[in-house]
Amino acid sequence: MATPLNGRRALLLALGSFCLSTAVVGAFAAVDLLGELVELPHLAVGLVAVAAILAARSGELPCAWLVAFGLSAGFGVHLGGIGITGETPGIPFRLTWAVVVGIVGATALGLPGGAIGLGLRRAARRRTSGASE
């Protein structure tokens, strides 16, 4: 059984997924593969799948939500709200935008993915407990 999610572990999980997402999306954008190789629907499906796997493995919905938040926020930093302000946005605006994109992405994709993962975990437990009887 996994250890419960405490405050420090949750913060590290969200920060690590944010840094990973920021680096990967930045690398893809730097070599012009973001629009060709990875599109928004691919990222959405991947986010749901990651949240489902984490929730199924850990048995916790907050863990899946935090990783989905970090991954979405890392993607949101690169969106940066260009076109909203009419100029290249600064760091405070990018971070605020990343938080907004992170919350929306984690709520819209992380929660359903986590619910799918918890449902699969519950179904697997019922199947294994029913088979042993």
MISERO-501906 format. One line per 10 residues: their letters; for each residue x, y, z of N, C-alpha, C, CB. Coordinates in pm, whole numbers. Glycine has a CB too. Layout:
N
A = X Y Z X Y Z X Y Z X Y Z | ...;
//
This chain:
133
MATPLNGRRA = 84 -119 0 0 0 0 88 124 0 -95 0 121 | 49 222 -77 126 346 -90 112 431 35 80 425 -214 | 216 509 62 209 600 175 117 716 140 350 652 214 | 44 767 238 -50 877 208 26 1003 166 -138 908 331 | -42 1086 93 16 1208 39 18 1314 149 -63 1258 -84 | 139 1355 190 149 1463 288 186 1592 217 254 1429 397 | 193 1701 288 215 1832 229 345 1844 153 210 1935 333 | 454 1799 210 585 1810 145 592 1722 20 697 1773 242 | 541 1601 30 542 1510 -85 452 1564 -197 496 1368 -42 | 340 1621 -160 248 1677 -259 314 1795 -331 117 1721 -193;
LLLALGSFCL = 381 1881 -257 449 1995 -318 560 1950 -412 507 2086 -210 | 639 1852 -371 745 1800 -457 689 1734 -582 830 1702 -380 | 578 1665 -568 515 1599 -681 467 1701 -784 398 1512 -634 | 399 1805 -738 350 1909 -828 466 1987 -891 257 2005 -753 | 566 2020 -813 682 2094 -863 761 2012 -964 772 2137 -748 | 780 1884 -935 853 1797 -1027 780 1780 -1159 876 1662 -963 | 650 1761 -1154 575 1746 -1279 571 1878 -1357 432 1696 -1251 | 568 1990 -1287 574 2122 -1353 707 2139 -1425 555 2235 -1249 | 816 2108 -1358 949 2124 -1420 966 2030 -1538 1060 2098 -1316 | 920 1907 -1524 930 1810 -1634 850 1858 -1755 880 1672 -1588;
STAVVGAFAA = 728 1901 -1732 644 1947 -1841 701 2072 -1907 503 1976 -1789 | 751 2164 -1828 811 2286 -1882 930 2253 -1971 854 2381 -1770 | 1014 2162 -1926 1133 2125 -2002 1097 2053 -2132 1224 2038 -1918 | 1005 1958 -2124 969 1880 -2244 899 1968 -2347 878 1762 -2205 | 802 2047 -2304 731 2134 -2399 826 2238 -2457 611 2204 -2330 | 916 2289 -2375 1015 2386 -2424 1109 2323 -2527 1095 2442 -2308 | 1151 2200 -2502 1239 2131 -2597 1167 2103 -2728 1292 2000 -2537 | 1042 2058 -2719 965 2032 -2841 941 2162 -2920 830 1967 -2806 | 914 2270 -2849 891 2398 -2916 1019 2451 -2979 834 2501 -2817 | 1133 2427 -2916 1260 2476 -2968 1298 2411 -3100 1370 2454 -2866;
VDLLGELVEL = 1259 2286 -3120 1293 2217 -3244 1172 2206 -3337 1347 2077 -3214 | 1070 2286 -3312 950 2294 -3395 878 2160 -3411 985 2346 -3531 | 875 2079 -3307 801 1953 -3311 669 1962 -3236 885 1842 -3252 | 645 2072 -3168 525 2082 -3085 398 2077 -3169 527 2209 -3004 | 392 2147 -3278 272 2146 -3361 263 2024 -3451 267 2270 -3444 | 377 1967 -3489 378 1855 -3582 363 1721 -3511 506 1856 -3661 | 443 1698 -3409 449 1568 -3344 347 1556 -3231 588 1543 -3290 | 335 1660 -3151 247 1658 -3034 147 1771 -3047 328 1670 -2902 | 20 1735 -3051 -87 1835 -3059 -166 1834 -2930 -180 1808 -3181 | -251 1931 -2914 -329 1946 -2792 -412 1822 -2757 -420 2065 -2804;
PHLAVGLVAV = -480 1756 -2851 -554 1634 -2815 -463 1522 -2762 -630 1583 -2935 | -341 1513 -2816 -247 1413 -2767 -208 1442 -2622 -121 1408 -2856 | -185 1569 -2594 -151 1607 -2457 -266 1581 -2361 -112 1755 -2452 | -389 1606 -2406 -506 1584 -2320 -523 1436 -2289 -633 1639 -2386 | -509 1351 -2390 -522 1206 -2368 -410 1158 -2276 -518 1130 -2502 | -290 1209 -2297 -178 1172 -2212 -200 1213 -2068 -51 1233 -2263 | -256 1330 -2047 -281 1379 -1912 -386 1294 -1841 -327 1525 -1916 | -491 1257 -1911 -593 1169 -1853 -532 1033 -1819 -713 1152 -1950 | -449 981 -1909 -387 850 -1886 -292 854 -1765 -311 805 -2011 | -211 958 -1754 -119 971 -1641 -198 980 -1510 -28 1094 -1657;
AAILAARSGE = -303 1060 -1509 -385 1073 -1387 -450 940 -1351 -493 1182 -1407 | -498 866 -1451 -561 737 -1425 -460 638 -1368 -624 680 -1553 | -341 634 -1426 -238 542 -1378 -196 576 -1235 -115 544 -1471 | -176 704 -1208 -136 744 -1072 -244 714 -969 -103 893 -1069 | -369 741 -1004 -477 715 -909 -495 565 -887 -608 777 -958 | -481 487 -993 -494 341 -979 -379 284 -896 -498 274 -1118 | -263 340 -914 -145 290 -841 -142 334 -696 -18 335 -910 | -174 461 -672 -164 513 -535 -294 503 -457 -119 656 -539 | -406 498 -528 -535 495 -460 -578 631 -408 -531 398 -346 | -514 737 -457 -543 872 -411 -578 963 -527 -424 929 -334;
LPCAWLVAFG = -685 1035 -515 -722 1133 -617 -638 1260 -608 -869 1167 -605 | -601 1309 -488 -518 1429 -483 -383 1414 -553 -495 1468 -339 | -326 1297 -546 -199 1271 -613 -214 1290 -764 -147 1129 -582 | -319 1234 -820 -344 1246 -964 -373 1392 -1001 -463 1156 -1006 | -449 1462 -917 -481 1601 -946 -357 1688 -943 -584 1653 -845 | -268 1668 -846 -148 1749 -835 -54 1729 -953 -75 1718 -706 | -38 1606 -997 48 1581 -1113 -16 1643 -1237 71 1429 -1134 | -146 1629 -1252 -215 1691 -1366 -201 1843 -1360 -365 1651 -1367 | -208 1900 -1242 -187 2044 -1227 -47 2084 -1271 -210 2087 -1081 | 54 2012 -1223 191 2044 -1259 217 2032 -1408 286 1956 -1184;
LSAGFGVHLG = 167 1924 -1468 186 1905 -1612 114 2013 -1693 137 1767 -1654 | -7 2046 -1654 -83 2150 -1724 -19 2287 -1707 -228 2154 -1674 | 26 2317 -1587 90 2446 -1562 221 2460 -1640 118 2465 -1412 | 295 2351 -1652 418 2353 -1731 391 2382 -1877 491 2222 -1718 | 281 2329 -1928 239 2359 -2064 192 2504 -2073 127 2263 -2110 | 121 2551 -1971 67 2686 -1969 172 2795 -1967 -22 2703 -1852 | 288 2767 -1909 397 2865 -1907 437 2901 -2049 518 2812 -1830 | 436 2802 -2137 476 2826 -2276 367 2895 -2357 515 2695 -2343 | 243 2879 -2314 136 2953 -2382 153 3102 -2355 -4 2905 -2336 | 179 3133 -2230 216 3267 -2189 117 3378 -2213 336 3301 -2254;
GIGITGETPG = 1 3350 -2267 -97 3453 -2288 -60 3552 -2396 -120 3525 -2162 | 27 3513 -2487 65 3604 -2596 -60 3636 -2676 176 3542 -2687 | -83 3762 -2701 -204 3804 -2771 -304 3866 -2675 -267 3686 -2843 | -292 3836 -2549 -383 3895 -2449 -335 4036 -2416 -390 3806 -2320 | -205 4050 -2395 -152 4179 -2355 -98 4260 -2472 -43 4160 -2253 | -77 4198 -2587 -26 4269 -2703 126 4277 -2707 -82 4405 -2707 | 192 4226 -2606 339 4227 -2603 385 4096 -2539 393 4350 -2524 | 513 4070 -2543 566 3950 -2481 549 3962 -2329 716 3927 -2519 | 478 3868 -2269 449 3880 -2126 572 3852 -2040 337 3784 -2089 | 572 3912 -1923 681 3893 -1828 660 3768 -1743 694 4014 -1738;
IPFRLTWAVV = 752 3746 -1654 750 3627 -1568 626 3624 -1477 876 3623 -1482 | 588 3734 -1409 468 3726 -1324 342 3688 -1401 446 3858 -1254 | 326 3746 -1521 209 3712 -1601 213 3567 -1645 198 3803 -1723 | 328 3517 -1687 341 3377 -1730 311 3281 -1616 482 3351 -1783 | 359 3312 -1497 333 3223 -1383 185 3225 -1343 419 3264 -1263 | 124 3342 -1348 -19 3351 -1319 -99 3274 -1423 -65 3497 -1314 | -62 3290 -1548 -128 3217 -1656 -109 3067 -1639 -74 3264 -1794 | 11 3025 -1597 39 2884 -1575 -50 2826 -1465 186 2863 -1540 | -73 2903 -1359 -160 2857 -1251 -304 2841 -1301 -156 2956 -1132 | -350 2937 -1381 -485 2927 -1437 -498 2805 -1527 -522 3055 -1515;
VGIVGATALG = -403 2787 -1618 -407 2671 -1708 -393 2543 -1628 -295 2681 -1814 | -311 2543 -1524 -293 2425 -1440 -421 2384 -1368 -184 2450 -1338 | -490 2482 -1312 -616 2452 -1241 -721 2401 -1338 -667 2577 -1168 | -733 2466 -1452 -833 2423 -1551 -799 2283 -1604 -841 2524 -1667 | -673 2261 -1639 -633 2130 -1691 -648 2019 -1589 -490 2135 -1738 | -610 2045 -1466 -620 1942 -1363 -765 1911 -1329 -546 1985 -1238 | -850 2012 -1331 -990 1989 -1299 -1063 1922 -1415 -1059 2122 -1264 | -1036 1968 -1537 -1107 1914 -1653 -1054 1779 -1698 -1098 2011 -1767 | -926 1751 -1678 -868 1627 -1727 -814 1538 -1615 -758 1657 -1824 | -755 1598 -1512 -697 1520 -1403 -800 1451 -1316 -612 1607 -1318;
LPGGAIGLGL = -908 1522 -1283 -1012 1460 -1200 -1083 1345 -1270 -1114 1565 -1160 | -1126 1361 -1396 -1186 1245 -1463 -1086 1129 -1480 -1239 1286 -1600 | -962 1160 -1512 -861 1055 -1524 -840 984 -1392 -730 1114 -1573 | -834 1061 -1283 -820 1001 -1151 -939 915 -1114 -800 1108 -1047 | -1058 960 -1150 -1178 880 -1122 -1176 749 -1201 -1306 961 -1157 | -1130 755 -1324 -1117 632 -1404 -1018 537 -1338 -1071 666 -1549 | -905 591 -1294 -804 509 -1228 -855 446 -1100 -682 591 -1199 | -927 524 -1018 -983 468 -895 -1087 361 -924 -1044 579 -809 | -1167 383 -1028 -1265 282 -1068 -1199 154 -1114 -1354 336 -1179 | -1093 166 -1191 -1019 47 -1235 -955 -25 -1117 -912 85 -1337;
RRAARRRTSG = -903 50 -1022 -843 -10 -902 -948 -86 -823 -777 98 -813 | -1064 -25 -806 -1173 -90 -733 -1221 -216 -805 -1289 6 -713 | -1233 -209 -937 -1277 -325 -1015 -1175 -438 -1007 -1299 -286 -1162 | -1046 -403 -1010 -942 -505 -1000 -943 -571 -863 -804 -444 -1029 | -965 -493 -760 -972 -550 -624 -1093 -642 -608 -977 -438 -518 | -1207 -600 -662 -1324 -686 -655 -1303 -815 -730 -1446 -614 -710 | -1237 -806 -843 -1214 -926 -925 -1121 -1023 -853 -1156 -888 -1061 | -1013 -971 -791 -920 -1058 -723 -979 -1113 -594 -792 -985 -694 | -1059 -1034 -524 -1121 -1086 -401 -1234 -1183 -433 -1175 -969 -314 | -1305 -1162 -544 -1412 -1253 -586 -1359 -1383 -639 -1499 -1188 -691;
ASE = -1240 -1381 -699 -1181 -1503 -756 -1126 -1594 -647 -1069 -1466 -855 | -1088 -1538 -532 -1031 -1620 -426 -1138 -1688 -341 -941 -1536 -337 | -1262 -1645 -353 -1368 -1704 -270 -1417 -1834 -325 -1484 -1610 -256;
//
